[in-house]
Amino acid sequence: MADRTGGGSPAEAGGSRTVRRALVAMVLIGVGAFVVVGAGTVVAADSIAEKTALAEAARSAQLMGNVIFKPAMPALLRGDVSARTRLDEAVRARRHEAGVVRVKVWNRQGDVLYSNEHHAIGMSFPNDDVRRTIDERASWAELSDLSDEENVTEARGGRRLVEVYVPLDLDSGERLALEVYSTDARVATARTELMHTLVPFSILALLLLLVAQLPVSVHLLRRVSKADAERSRLLSKALTASERERRAIARDLHDGVVQDLAGAGYALSAVRGALPPRAGATAEGMLDKVGEVLRGAVGSLRTMMVDIYPPDLTEDGLPQAVELLAERLRREGLGVTTTVEVRAVLGPDLAALVYRCTRECVTNVLKHAEARHAWIEVTGGGERLLVRVADDGKGPGDALGKAGHLGLQLIRDTATELGGGMTVTERPDGGTEVRTVLPLRT
């Protein structure tokens, strides 16, 4: 399983992911908006339809009371049977025209003075609605569930009815209450009409708004994608420039200072061999110490050269390079545990990123941790590779927020662009743990 760098740069991949995420978000928001607006419009249409139908029912009942019942009630109260017959005929006519089911006339004491259901005439029920209508001269309407005791003659149909109360002022000065029950067909009709007009209009308006915003959204998506690509390009340039500078420094050290110091060491050996016997042990000791210092300096510089610009990291080169980084910590007196178990063939770019990440973490341990032990792990296979560097020092603090940790920030950004990530946390036993997850692309 090898790491492949073809198929587009990380910047292009990051830009594509950004555009895809934005498009998915737009689709989800659009669907959510349609659902919310549709549901809200249905609820609003139902409420408007009910209020409109109830208001119309109240006006119809008021008209019935003034035109039909007000002139006939004096004769009915005197016991005129023909007056009740005329009212019955008028109610039957209104049943076909307006869906009237039941009509009652009440006095304030709760006595039923008239009902088109004749056996209800003379019944008496405590009725707060009647008293409210008479005392406050208030007209009102509602959808009744017919659960009140006085609805005994209306509840047999097993359905909800529109219930209307209107005051009935007779010429004698007496005020009664007219109660009219009708079917809810008027409410259902109003609801259907509004559903067929208001809901499609609201959804169409939302659709037009989304279409109008689409060019702006696409333009913003393109700008965001370009900005991400430019950011990734600058990041890649920064890393490339860093590698180029490291390569130049390593070359200059190898061809310049290291060669000069090695030559000086050989020269000292020749000088020591050419000393006369009378020079004494002091001069020979001094030359030996200088030679030892030169050889140590050459060794340190060679280690630094590998650290700055390591050799080929593929195959067996990565474990050796990681071990050289661990030696830096050991020379400073730290105990180091290293584990390199990679069950995949790494490409040069990914291997270099792994090495840079490990090197940056080791440098931070040396500079900031004040630790006694460190752990370096490079493990993984399949789809993910984990680089873990931990220590038992003083903790992370704001590791990714300090200017001195720019290298760590660059590596984190690169890992994120590739689809991985980096976390810096405090270990339970104290110290810092840096975990970098990188994808193994297949």
Secondary structure, DSSP 8 states (H G I E B T S, - for coil): -B----SS-HHHHHHHHHHHHHHHHHHHHHHHHHHHHHHHHHHHHHHHHHHHHHHHHHHHHHHHIIIIIHHHHHHHHTT-HHHHHHHHHHHHHHHHHH-EEEEEEE-TTSBEEEESSGGGTT-B---HHHHHHHHHT--EEEEE---SGGGTTTGGG-S-EEEEEEEEE-TTS-EEEEEEEE-THHHHHHHHHHHHHHHHHHHHHHHHHHHHHHHHHHHHHHHHHHHHHHHHHHHHHHHHHHHHHHHHHHHHIIIIIIHHHHHHHHHHHHHHHT--GGGHHHHHHHHHHHHHHHHHHHHHHHHHHHHHS-S--TTTHHHHHHHHHHHHHHHTT-EEEEEEEEESB--HHHHHHHHHHHHHHHHHIIIII--SEEEEEEEEETTEEEEEEEESSS--SSTTTSGGGHHHHHHHHHHHHTT-EEEEEE-TTSSEEEEEEEE---
